[in-house]
Amino acid sequence: VTDIAYEWRGAFTNDEVNALHAEAFEHGLLDDDWVAQVTSHSLGWVCARDGGGLVGFVNVPWDGGVHAFILDTIVARRAARRGIGTALVSIAATEAAAAGCEWLHVDFEDELRPFYFEACGFEPTNAGLIALR
Ligand SMILES: CC(C)(COP(=O)(O)OP(=O)(O)OC[C@H]1O[C@@H](n2cnc3c(N)ncnc32)[C@H](O)[C@@H]1OP(=O)(O)O)[C@@H](O)C(=O)NCCC(=O)NCCS
């Protein structure tokens, strides 16, 4: 998609990501401090913009060493199924590799298997999760 501008560690406002997150995960508007969150704890993040504003975001936390993670891959509904999600993850992988990471992890629900396995190229592996609250 040529009319989308992608930026690793691009500038964004909390309002922009809170709006996108609420739409993508179908919850009410929250007041999370995404800027503090990602600048304090993440290797980076990717922003996707079109003429109308922020249409995609992914957070890339890491362990400070060789492991990076994909969290909160989100694409605005108005821009869905145009390859933006795939491009966000691809940029995350390229930048994590450039930072010296050897592994990119993700977990997701069953319906997103085609997205992460087929479109983004993740290999299936065993993983585990404990709901802490
Ligand atoms: C998942 C998400 C980021 C995908 O973004 P996108 O830009 O629409 O995805 P792409 O256009 O790159 O999709 C590439 C391929 O992945 C698959 N895919 C994408 N979204 C999918 C979905 N919701 N369900 C099943 N397969 C999907 C399709 O095979 C798609 O190819 P196609 O459009 O030719 O059928 C977006 O649907 C979203 O924000 N979802 C809500 C939030 C969410 O659940 N995020 C993931 C958290 S782990």
The ligand as a Gaussian input file, in Angstrom:
#p B3LYP/6-31G(d) Opt

LIG

0 1
 C       -5.300000      -8.294000      13.296000
 C       -5.211000      -6.951000      12.561000
 C       -4.083000      -6.125000      13.157000
 C       -4.927000      -7.229000      11.077000
 O       -4.672000      -5.999000      10.398000
 P       -4.919000      -5.840000       8.814000
 O       -4.150000      -4.657000       8.357000
 O       -6.385000      -5.834000       8.541000
 O       -4.286000      -7.184000       8.247000
 P       -3.661000      -7.465000       6.796000
 O       -4.398000      -6.690000       5.756000
 O       -2.188000      -7.302000       6.848000
 O       -4.045000      -9.018000       6.661000
 C       -3.253000      -9.938000       5.945000
 C       -3.917000     -11.292000       5.988000
 O       -4.014000     -11.754000       7.347000
 C       -5.277000     -12.428000       7.536000
 N       -6.113000     -11.648000       8.454000
 C       -6.060000     -10.318000       8.724000
 N       -6.955000      -9.972000       9.651000
 C       -7.600000     -11.091000       9.991000
 C       -8.639000     -11.371000      10.899000
 N       -9.179000     -10.406000      11.687000
 N       -9.079000     -12.652000      10.995000
 C       -8.530000     -13.632000      10.228000
 N       -7.534000     -13.427000       9.340000
 C       -7.075000     -12.169000       9.226000
 C       -5.924000     -12.518000       6.161000
 O       -5.476000     -13.725000       5.562000
 C       -5.340000     -11.313000       5.461000
 O       -5.297000     -11.479000       4.068000
 P       -6.612000     -11.126000       3.178000
 O       -7.066000      -9.749000       3.593000
 O       -6.073000     -11.178000       1.783000
 O       -7.618000     -12.157000       3.496000
 C       -6.548000      -6.166000      12.655000
 O       -7.586000      -7.015000      12.183000
 C       -6.915000      -5.698000      14.043000
 O       -6.557000      -4.592000      14.450000
 N       -7.685000      -6.534000      14.800000
 C       -8.196000      -6.179000      16.103000
 C       -7.124000      -6.133000      17.149000
 C       -6.420000      -7.454000      17.367000
 O       -7.019000      -8.480000      17.647000
 N       -5.063000      -7.416000      17.258000
 C       -4.203000      -8.560000      17.443000
 C       -3.759000      -8.676000      18.854000
 S       -2.743000     -10.146000      19.094000

